[in-house]
Amino acid sequence: MTRRRTSHRSSFALFALALLCHTAPLGAQRPAPAAPPPGFDAYVERVLTTFDVPGAAVAIVKDGKVVLARGYGVRTLGKPERVDSATRFGIASNTKAFTATAIAMLVEAGKLEWDAPVIRYLPDFAMYDPFVTREISVRDLLVHRSGLGLGAGDLLWWPASTYDRAEIARRLRYIRPATSFRSAYAYDNVLYLVAGQLIEKVSGESWEDFVRTHILVPVGMTGSTVRHADAAAGGNVASTHAEVGGKLRVIEPMVSNNTNPAGGINSSAADLAKWMIVQMDSGRLATASNGAPERRLFTPASTRQLWSIVTPIPVAGRTIPGLEHLRPNLSGYALGFGISDYRGQLRLQHSGGLPGYVSLVTMIPSQRLGVVVLTNQESTDAFNAITLTAIDHFLGAPAIDYLARFAALRDSARTRLARDAKQASAARDSTSGPSLPLAGFAGRYEDAWYGDVTLALEAGTLVMRFGHTPQLVGDLVHWQHDTFLVRWRDRELRADAYATFSLNPNGTIDALKMAPESPDVDFSFDFQDLLLRPAPKSKSP
C-alpha cells in the first residue's frame, strides 16, 4: 500500500514517486546494451552492505525480454537461505497498479465506467461532504484527489484493526477533508480499499479472487499471492527487517488482509518481470510458439487510461547537488502509476512500503525498459541506487556514483533527525506540570471516524489503548504542561506520539489531540487527524 516513513517506507506506504528527473540530454546514442552494467552483481551487493539490507531481488526487462531476474543476499538475517528470482516480497503499494488494471478490465467488459459516480455501484458509499459523495467517480478512487489528507483514515486498518473492509469504507463519511474536492494531490490508501469493494460488487468475486484469476494466472505470475498474511506463510519468502532502537532485526510482517487492494500482493523478481512486459506491451500476453491467436489482458485503450496523468503533482523541494538531473519537469499521478520525466523520457514509477519491505517499479515505455527492485529492509536509498544505475546504463547516460551520493544523503538525514530531536528536548519546559492529577485525564474518549480510545491509570502511569487496534497500547510520559509523550509498548511500531489535552474553563477536559513525535514516523499513523473528546457518561437506569 502502501506506506512509509519519509526516510524509507509508502507503504506501508510510503509513497515516494521516488526520484524524478529533468530532461537532461543523453550522451551520444549507441545501440542499447543487452546486459546489465558491467559488475552489476557486485555493485548490488555493495549497495546492500552499505544500507544494511539483508536481501534484495532485481529484475530488468528490455524489448520484451528478461535481461535479469536475480536474488542477492539472504532471506533472513543470520540464516543461510539466499534470495533468488522466485523469492516473494511484499510489494505494498505497487499492488495499486493491479487494482487499477482490474478496474480497466471491468470497464472493457462493460461492468464499470471510469467517470460514473461510485454510488451508482455502491449506493451506501459516502464521503464527509454530500457533494463529494454524489460526484466522486470510479476514476477518483485511484488518483489521490478526493480532498482527504495524506494517509487519512489509515489508522482504521494500520496497525491491524478489528474493523472489516465494509466498516472501514463506511467510516470514511466521518473524515473531514483537508482540501476541496479534486483540487490537490494527497496520497491515500483507503479509497483503494473502496475500489476493491467496487470490484467485488460488479464482478461477483472478491478482489483477491479476481486479481489472482484474471491477472496473475494469465500473466504467468504463478508464484505470486494476493494477501498480506501470505508474508508469514513460510516457504521461499523474504523475512521483514527494520532498525528498532538503532539495531537491524527481524520484525513482524503486516498480516491483516483488510487493505489487500491497496498493498496486499507478494511477488518475486521473476513474476514482476512478466508483469512489466505485459504493461509495456499494451496488455498483450505471451503466446505459445505454435501460432496460437494473440491473447490480451487488456487493450491499448486501457493502457492510455492507466498511463495518463489525472492529478498533477507540484514539483517541489530543493535540487540536490550532484543529483540535479533527478528533479523532474513534470510529475503527476495516473491510475495506479506515478508519471514523470527522466532524461527526456516518460517514466512510470511507483514505490511500495510495508513494515520490513520496500520496493520500486520503474518503466520507460519508449525504451521498452523496466526495472524492479524488491528489498527486505526499509531503505529507499538502496532501491534508488540500484534502479538509477540500471536505468542510466540502458539509456546510455554518464555513469554516476549513486551509492556514494545516497549514502551521503542518508547520513545527512540521520544527523538532521538527531539534531531536531535534541532541539525539541532542549525546548521542553521540563519543570512544568500537568493541570490535573493523572487520574483526571483518565477515561474513555471518542473520535468521530476512528472510535474509542481509553486512558486508564495503572500503577501510577497513564496507559492509552486504542479500542480497535490491539497493538496501540502505550504509556504516557509527561512532556510539558498538558502534553504527554505516548511510548507504544510494541517498539516495532516506531511511532511514538505526543498527546495534548485542552481544558474547559471549569477545568474539565475539552479535547485530546495527538501528533507524531518525529517526521520519521510513517504517515499512515495519522494521529494528527484525530479529535478525541471525552465520551458522554452513561446514565444509571
C-alpha positions in Angstrom: 0.0 0.0 0.0 1.1 1.4 0.8 3.0 3.4 3.2 6.0 4.5 4.8 8.5 6.5 6.5 9.8 9.6 4.8 13.3 8.1 5.1 12.4 4.6 3.9 9.0 3.0 3.9 4.7 4.4 1.5 3.9 1.7 2.3 3.4 0.5 4.0 3.4 3.1 2.4 5.4 5.3 1.7 4.6 6.8 -1.4 7.8 8.0 -3.0 7.3 8.9 -6.6 10.8 8.2 -5.6 13.2 10.3 -7.6 12.0 12.1 -10.6 14.1 14.0 -13.1 14.5 16.6 -15.7 15.2 16.3 -19.4 18.9 16.2 -19.4 20.3 15.3 -22.8 21.7 11.8 -23.2 25.2 11.1 -24.3 26.0 10.0 -27.9 23.4 7.5 -28.9 24.6 3.9 -29.1 22.9 0.5 -29.5 21.1 -0.4 -26.4 23.1 -2.9 -24.3 21.6 -6.4 -24.0 23.1 -6.9 -20.5 23.2 -5.1 -17.1 26.1 -2.7 -16.4 29.5 -4.4 -16.0 30.0 -5.6 -12.4 26.3 -5.1 -11.7 26.1 -8.1 -9.3 29.0 -6.9 -7.2 27.5 -3.3 -7.2 24.2 -4.6 -5.9 26.0 -6.5 -3.1 27.8 -3.3 -2.1 24.6 -1.4 -2.0 23.1 -4.0 0.3 26.1 -3.8 2.6 26.1 0.0 2.7 22.5 0.3 3.5 22.2 -2.7 5.8 19.8 -4.6 3.6 19.9 -8.3 4.2 18.4 -9.3 0.8 17.0 -8.0 -2.5 15.7 -9.2 -5.8 16.2 -7.3 -9.1 14.5 -7.7 -12.4 15.4 -5.9 -15.6 13.4 -6.2 -18.9 14.2 -4.7 -22.3 12.4 -5.0 -25.6 10.0 -7.6 -24.3 12.8 -9.9 -22.9 14.0 -10.6 -19.4 17.6 -9.3 -19.2 18.0 -10.1 -15.5 15.9 -11.7 -12.7 18.2 -12.5 -9.8 18.3 -12.5 -6.0 21.0 -11.1 -3.8 21.8 -11.6 -0.1 19.8 -13.6 2.3 16.1 -14.0 3.0 16.6 -13.7 6.8 19.3 -12.0 8.7 21.6 -14.6 10.3 20.3 -17.5 8.3 21.9 -19.0 5.2 18.9 -19.2 2.8 19.6 -17.0 -0.2 17.2 -14.7 -2.1 16.6 -16.0 -5.6 14.5 -14.8 -8.5 11.4 -16.6 -7.1 11.7 -15.3 -3.5 8.5 -13.4 -2.6 8.5 -9.9 -1.1 5.5 -7.8 -0.1 5.3 -5.2 -2.9 2.9 -3.0 -0.9 1.6 0.0 -2.9 2.9 -1.5 -6.2 -0.3 -3.5 -5.8 -2.3 -0.4 -6.7 -1.4 -0.8 -10.4 -3.0 -4.3 -10.3 -6.2 -2.9 -8.7 -6.3 -0.1 -11.4 -5.8 -2.7 -14.1 -8.6 -4.9 -12.7 -10.9 -1.9 -13.0 -9.8 -1.2 -16.5 -10.6 -4.8 -17.4 -14.1 -4.4 -15.9 -14.6 -1.2 -17.9 -13.7 -3.1 -21.0 -16.2 -5.7 -20.0 -18.9 -3.1 -19.7 -19.4 -3.5 -16.0 -18.0 -0.2 -14.9 -17.5 3.3 -16.4 -14.4 5.4 -15.5 -16.3 8.6 -14.8 -19.5 7.1 -13.4 -20.2 8.0 -9.8 -19.2 5.4 -7.3 -22.7 5.5 -5.7 -24.1 4.1 -9.0 -22.4 0.8 -8.0 -22.1 1.2 -4.2 -25.2 3.1 -3.1 -24.3 3.2 0.5 -20.9 4.7 0.0 -20.4 8.2 1.4 -17.8 10.8 2.0 -17.9 13.6 4.5 -19.3 16.2 2.0 -22.6 15.2 0.3 -21.4 16.9 -2.9 -18.3 14.7 -3.0 -20.4 11.7 -2.3 -22.6 12.5 -5.3 -19.7 13.4 -7.6 -16.8 11.1 -6.7 -16.2 8.8 -9.6 -14.6 5.4 -10.2 -11.5 7.2 -11.6 -11.3 9.4 -8.5 -10.8 6.3 -6.3 -7.4 5.7 -7.9 -5.8 9.1 -8.2 -5.5 10.7 -4.8 -7.5 13.9 -5.4 -10.6 13.3 -3.2 -9.8 16.0 -0.7 -8.6 13.6 2.0 -5.3 14.5 3.7 -2.1 12.5 3.4 -2.8 9.0 4.7 -6.1 10.0 6.1 -8.0 7.1 7.6 -5.1 4.7 7.7 -5.5 4.2 11.4 -8.7 2.3 10.6 -6.5 -0.5 9.2 -3.0 0.2 10.3 -1.8 -1.3 12.6 -4.1 -4.2 12.2 -7.6 -3.3 13.5 -10.8 -5.1 14.4 -12.7 -3.3 11.6 -13.5 -5.2 8.5 -13.4 -3.7 5.0 -17.0 -2.7 4.9 -16.8 -0.9 8.2 -13.6 0.9 7.1 -15.4 2.1 4.0 -18.4 3.2 6.0 -16.3 5.3 8.4 -14.9 7.4 5.5 -18.0 9.6 5.8 -16.8 10.9 9.1 -13.3 12.0 8.0 -13.2 15.8 7.3 -11.5 16.7 4.1 -8.2 18.5 4.1 -8.7 20.3 0.8 -11.6 20.8 -1.6 -12.5 18.0 -4.0 -10.2 17.5 -6.9 -8.1 20.5 -6.0 -4.9 18.9 -4.7 -2.9 15.7 -4.6 -2.7 13.8 -1.3 -1.7 10.1 -1.2 -4.3 7.8 0.3 -4.8 4.1 0.8 -8.4 3.8 2.0 -10.0 4.7 -1.4 -8.2 1.8 -3.0 -9.9 -0.4 -0.4 -13.2 1.1 -1.7 -12.0 0.2 -5.2 -11.6 -3.4 -4.1 -15.2 -3.3 -2.7 -16.3 -2.0 -6.1 -14.5 -4.8 -8.0 -16.2 -7.4 -5.7 -19.7 -5.8 -6.2 -19.7 -5.7 -10.0 -17.7 -8.9 -10.7 -19.2 -11.2 -8.1 -15.7 -12.2 -7.0 -13.6 -11.0 -4.1 -10.7 -8.6 -5.0 -8.3 -11.5 -4.2 -10.0 -14.0 -6.4 -10.5 -11.5 -9.3 -6.8 -10.4 -9.3 -5.5 -13.9 -8.9 -7.7 -15.5 -11.6 -7.9 -12.7 -14.1 -4.5 -11.1 -13.8 -1.8 -13.2 -12.1 -2.7 -16.5 -13.8 -2.9 -15.1 -17.3 0.3 -13.2 -16.9 2.0 -16.3 -15.6 2.7 -14.9 -12.2 2.2 -18.3 -10.6 4.5 -17.7 -7.7 2.7 -14.5 -6.5 0.0 -14.3 -3.9 -2.7 -11.7 -3.1 -2.9 -11.4 0.7 -0.7 -9.5 3.3 -1.0 -12.6 5.5 1.0 -14.7 3.0 4.1 -12.9 4.1 4.0 -15.1 7.2 3.1 -18.3 5.3 6.7 -19.7 5.1 8.4 -21.1 2.0 10.5 -19.0 -0.3 9.6 -15.7 1.3 11.9 -12.9 2.4 11.6 -12.0 6.1 10.8 -8.5 7.1 13.6 -6.4 8.7 14.0 -2.9 10.2 16.1 -0.8 12.6 14.5 -0.9 16.0 16.3 1.1 18.7 19.2 1.6 16.3 19.7 -2.1 15.6 18.7 -4.1 12.5 16.5 -7.0 13.3 13.7 -9.2 12.0 10.3 -7.7 12.7 6.7 -9.0 12.4 5.2 -8.6 8.9 1.9 -7.0 8.1 -0.7 -9.8 8.2 -4.0 -8.1 8.2 -5.9 -8.5 4.9 -8.1 -5.5 5.2 -6.3 -3.5 2.7 -5.1 -6.1 0.2 -6.4 -3.9 -2.7 -4.0 -1.2 -1.7 -1.0 -3.3 -0.9 -1.5 -7.0 -0.4 0.4 -8.7 -3.2 3.5 -10.7 -2.5 5.6 -11.2 -5.6 9.1 -12.0 -7.0 11.6 -10.6 -9.4 10.7 -13.3 -12.0 7.0 -12.7 -11.8 7.2 -8.9 -11.8 9.4 -9.1 -14.9 6.4 -10.7 -16.7 4.1 -8.0 -15.3 6.3 -5.2 -16.7 6.5 -6.8 -20.1 2.7 -7.1 -20.3 2.2 -3.5 -19.2 4.7 -2.1 -21.7 3.1 -4.3 -24.5 -0.3 -2.7 -24.0 -1.7 -5.8 -22.3 -0.5 -8.4 -24.8 0.1 -11.7 -23.2 2.8 -14.2 -24.1 1.6 -16.7 -26.7 2.7 -20.2 -27.5 5.1 -20.7 -30.3 2.6 -22.8 -32.2 0.9 -19.9 -33.9 -1.9 -19.6 -31.3 -4.0 -16.4 -31.7 -3.0 -13.3 -29.8 -4.2 -13.0 -26.2 -4.6 -9.8 -24.3 -5.1 -8.9 -20.7 -6.4 -5.5 -21.8 -6.4 -3.3 -24.9 -4.2 -0.3 -25.8 -7.2 1.9 -25.0 -6.9 0.8 -21.3 -3.1 1.5 -21.5 -3.9 5.1 -22.4 -6.2 5.4 -19.5 -3.8 3.8 -17.0 -0.8 5.9 -18.0 -2.5 9.3 -18.4 -1.9 11.8 -15.7 -5.1 12.7 -13.9 -3.7 14.5 -10.8 -0.8 16.9 -11.3 1.8 16.9 -8.5 3.7 20.2 -8.0 7.4 19.8 -8.5 8.7 21.0 -5.1 11.8 20.7 -3.0 15.4 21.7 -3.4 17.8 20.5 -6.1 20.4 18.1 -4.6 24.0 19.0 -5.5 25.4 16.3 -7.8 21.9 14.9 -8.4 20.4 17.9 -10.2 19.1 15.6 -13.0 16.7 13.9 -10.7 14.5 17.0 -10.4 11.5 16.5 -12.8 9.9 18.9 -15.2 6.6 17.2 -14.8 5.0 15.0 -12.2 1.6 13.5 -11.7 -0.5 10.5 -10.7 -2.3 8.4 -13.3 -4.2 5.2 -12.4 -2.0 3.3 -10.0 1.1 4.7 -11.6 3.2 7.8 -10.9 4.2 9.6 -14.1 7.3 11.8 -14.5 10.1 12.6 -17.0 13.7 11.3 -16.7 16.5 12.3 -19.1 13.9 13.3 -21.7 11.9 10.1 -21.4 8.4 9.5 -20.0 8.7 7.4 -16.9 6.2 5.3 -15.0 7.2 4.7 -11.4 5.7 3.6 -8.1 7.2 2.7 -4.7 5.8 0.5 -2.1 6.4 0.2 1.6 5.3 -2.1 4.4 7.0 -2.9 7.8 10.2 -4.5 6.7 9.7 -4.3 2.9 10.2 -1.5 0.4 10.1 -1.8 -3.4 10.4 0.3 -6.5 9.0 -0.5 -10.0 10.2 1.8 -12.9 9.3 1.6 -16.6 10.5 3.7 -19.5 7.9 2.7 -22.2 9.6 4.4 -25.1 12.6 2.3 -24.5 10.6 -0.8 -23.5 12.8 -0.8 -20.4 11.7 -1.8 -16.9 13.5 -2.3 -13.6 12.1 -3.6 -10.3 13.9 -3.7 -7.0 12.5 -5.6 -4.0 14.1 -5.5 -0.6 13.5 -6.9 2.9 14.6 -3.8 4.7 13.2 -0.2 4.7 15.9 1.6 2.7 14.7 3.6 -0.2 18.3 4.7 -0.7 19.1 1.1 -1.7 16.4 0.7 -4.3 17.1 4.2 -5.8 20.8 3.5 -6.1 20.2 0.2 -7.9 17.4 1.4 -10.1 19.1 4.6 -11.3 22.4 2.8 -12.1 20.5 0.3 -14.2 18.3 2.8 -16.0 21.2 5.1 -16.8 23.2 2.2 -18.3 20.4 1.3 -20.7 19.8 5.0 -21.6 23.5 5.5 -22.4 23.8 8.2 -19.8 27.1 9.1 -18.0 27.9 6.9 -15.1 27.2 8.4 -11.6 28.3 7.0 -8.3 24.7 6.8 -6.9 25.9 4.6 -4.0 28.1 7.3 -2.6 25.5 10.0 -3.2 22.7 8.3 -1.5 24.9 7.2 1.4 25.8 10.8 2.0 22.1 11.8 1.9 21.3 9.0 4.4 24.0 10.2 6.8 22.8 13.8 6.4 19.2 12.8 7.2 20.2 10.9 10.3 22.2 13.9 11.5 19.2 16.2 10.9 16.8 13.9 12.8 19.2 13.6 15.7 19.6 17.4 15.8 15.9 18.1 15.6 15.2 15.6 18.4 17.9 17.3 20.6 16.4 20.7 19.9 12.9 19.5 20.8 14.1 18.1 24.1 16.1 21.3 24.8 13.0 23.5 24.2 10.9 21.4 26.6 9.8 23.0 29.8 10.6 20.1 32.0 9.8 21.9 35.2 6.1 22.4 34.3 3.5 20.0 35.5 0.1 19.0 34.2 -3.0 21.0 35.1 -4.8 18.0 36.6 -3.8 15.0 38.6 -3.1 12.0 36.4 -6.4 10.4 37.3 -8.2 13.5 36.0 -7.1 12.6 32.4 -8.3 9.0 32.6 -11.5 8.0 30.9 -13.0 7.0 27.6 -12.6 9.3 24.6 -14.3 9.2 21.2 -13.2 10.2 17.7 -15.9 10.6 15.0 -14.1 8.4 12.4 -11.8 6.1 14.5 -13.9 5.3 17.5 -12.9 4.7 21.1 -9.6 5.4 22.8 -9.3 4.8 26.6 -6.9 6.2 29.2 -6.5 4.4 32.5 -4.3 5.0 35.5 -2.4 1.8 36.1 0.3 1.5 38.8 0.7 5.3 38.7 1.1 5.5 34.9 -1.5 6.7 32.4 -2.0 3.9 29.8 -3.6 4.6 26.4 -5.4 1.9 24.5 -6.9 2.3 21.0 -10.2 0.4 21.2 -10.0 -1.2 17.7 -6.2 -1.5 17.4 -4.7 -4.1 19.8 -1.1 -3.1 19.1 -1.7 0.6 20.0 -1.1 0.3 23.8 1.2 2.9 25.2 2.4 4.5 28.4 2.1 8.3 28.8 5.2 10.1 29.9 4.8 13.7 30.9 6.5 16.0 28.4 5.4 19.5 29.4 2.3 21.3 30.6 -0.7 19.2 29.4 1.3 17.4 26.8 2.4 13.8 27.2 4.6 11.5 25.1 2.9 8.2 24.3 5.5 5.4 24.2 4.0 2.4 22.5 4.8 -0.9 24.2 5.3 -2.5 20.9 8.6 -0.8 20.0 8.5 -2.2 16.4 5.8 0.4 15.6 8.4 3.2 15.8 5.6 5.7 16.0 5.7 7.4 19.4 3.3 10.4 19.5 2.5 13.5 21.5 -0.9 13.7 23.3 -2.0 17.2 24.2 -5.1 17.9 26.4 -7.1 21.1 26.2 -9.3 22.1 29.1 -12.7 23.9 29.5 -12.9 27.0 31.8 -14.2 24.8 34.6 -11.1 22.6 34.5 -12.7 19.6 32.7 -11.2 18.1 29.6 -12.5 19.5 26.3 -10.4 17.5 23.8 -7.3 15.4 23.3 -5.2 15.9 20.1 -2.2 13.8 19.0 0.7 14.3 16.7 3.7 12.1 15.7 6.8 12.7 17.8 9.1 12.7 14.7 8.9 13.4 11.0 10.4 9.9 10.6 7.1 8.4 11.8 5.2 6.7 9.0 2.4 8.8 7.6 -0.1 6.0 7.9 0.0 6.8 11.7 -2.4 9.7 11.0 -2.7 10.6 14.7 -2.9 14.3 13.8 -6.3 13.6 12.2 -7.9 12.5 15.4 -10.0 14.8 17.6 -10.7 12.9 20.7 -13.4 14.1 23.1 -14.5 12.7 26.4 -17.2 10.2 25.9 -20.6 11.0 27.5 -21.1 9.5 30.9 -23.5 6.6 30.8 -26.6 7.3 32.9 -27.8 5.0 35.6 -31.1 3.3 35.0 
